[in-house]
Amino acid sequence: MALRFKPRWYYTLLVLAVIPLFIALGFWQWHRGDYRSAQWAAFAQADVPAVETSAATLDRLPRFTRVRVSGEFDAMRQVLLDNISHEGAPGYEVLSLLRLADGSHLMVDRGWVPFTGFRDRPPDISLTAGGMQTIAGRLSTLPVAGIAAGRLPPPQRGDWPRVTSFPLHEELQHMWGERLLVPVLLLDADSGPGYLRDWRPPGISPDRNYSYAVQWWSFALLAAAMYVGFNLKKVK
C-alpha cells in the first residue's frame, strides 16, 4: 500500500491564505524587535554626561539625549499624568513646566507618585524652590496609552494640579496657553525637585517580539505540514 498526495481544492485555498499571512506577521514582529532593540540601545547609550543646551537646539536633539537646561519652574500650574503604574502600584507622573530664557516652555517629568486612594485628594506635589534652576535629564516623549489604558484629555478649566491620562502635545499646549517644546525632560534622580525617577527603556523587551516572530513562522511550517498530512491518501 502506498501514499499518494491528492490535495483538495479547499485545503489548498486555505493554505495559500494563511501561510503568507503567518510569514508576514513573523517578519512584522521581527522588524518590531529590531526597532525596540534600537530604542533600548539608544536608552543605554544615554548614560553619558549631560550636554548644555537651550531652546534653540532641544527640538533637534535625538530622543534619550542627556541634557542640562536652566529655567524657572511654574509652581502653580502642574499636571498629574494618570494611569501610570510602578511595580504594579497605581499612581501618577508629575508634569511641570520649566520656563526657559527665550520664553518657551519645556515639559519636565519630575517622577512618579503613588495614588492616594481618593480621586478628589491629589498628592501634594507643591514646588517650593523658586527662581532659576539648572536641571539635567533625558529627552523623551509623552507617555503613550497601551491597549488597556484609556485617554483622558486635560481639562481646560479647574483647579491645579489637573489630572489627565495620556494627553497629546497639542492638548497640553492649549491647556497651558504656552508654546511648548516637543521633547519631555525625564528628570535625573539626583537633579532638581522630583519624586521616584526609575526611568526604563520604552515598551516591552525586544526578545518578546523576536519570540513572537518565531511563533508565527512555526505556525506557517505547521500549516504546511498539516496540509501535506491531510492530503495524503492510501492507494493500493
Buried (B, 14 or more C-beta within 10 A) or exposed (E): EEEEEEBEEEBEEBBEEBBEBBBEBBEBBBEBBEEBBEBBEBBEEBEEEBEEBBBEEBEEBEBBBBBBBBBBBBBEBBBBBBBBEBEEEEBBBBBBBBBBEEEBBBBBBBBBBBBBEEEEEBBEBEBEEEEEBEBBBBBBEBBEEEEEBEBBBBEEEEEEBBBBBBBEBEBBBBBBEBEBBEBBBBBBBEBBBBBBBEBEBBBEEBEBBBEBBEEBBEBBEEBBEEBEEEBBEEEE
